């Protein structure tokens, strides 16, 4: 992420933290988010607010896109 993108994401998460629910979906496992966000300090701040009191659902199995490809 670029620096402005990191700061914008932090701002959105910060404003919602403790006031509203936030749903985040990702194909990238949480353990790789620090690396993607880039700045360790901002990554810590974002993840602290997202992970604290979070309900994490990890889906397993193959892609349904592959299973149903061509059935349109």
N, C-alpha and C positions, 0 to 999 in steps of 0.2 A: 504494500500500500504506500501511497505517497503520504507525505507529512500532512497536507490538508485533509486527505481522506481519513487518516487516523484520528485527527482532531475532530472532524465532523462526526465520526462514529462514536467517539468518546462523549461528545456533547449530547448526542441523541440518547445514548445509554444512560448517561448521567441524569438527564432530565426525566427519564422514565423510571429510574431506580427508586423503588419505594412508593411510587405513585400509580403505576400502571403495569399490567402484564406485558411481557415482550416474548414473542416466539421467534426463535432463530433456527433455521434449518441449514445444514451444511453437509456436503459429501466429504469434507475434510475433517478428520478426527480432531477433537479439541486439543490433544497433545501437540498438534502441528500449528495451532493458531498463533502462538508467539512468533514463530518463524514467518508466517504470512503477514502479520500485522507490522512487524519490522522493529519498531522502537520498543525495547523491553519495558520501559517505565509505563508507557501508554498501554501496551499489551496487558501488563499486570492490572492496571486500573480498569480496563474494559472487562477482562476476565473475572476480576473480583466481583464486579457488579452483576455480571451475567450468571456466574456460577453459584453465588451465594443464594441460598434458598431455591435453587433451580430443581426442576424435575427433568431429568435427562432420560431420553428414550433412544436406545440404540437399536436400529433395525438390522436384521441379519438376513442373508439369503440373496438369491440372484435378482437381477433387475427384471421387473415386470415389462419394461419396454422391450427387452429382447424376446420375452415370452409371447407378447402380443404383436410383435412387429409384423406388418403386412396384413393384419386383420381389419383394416379400415374399410 
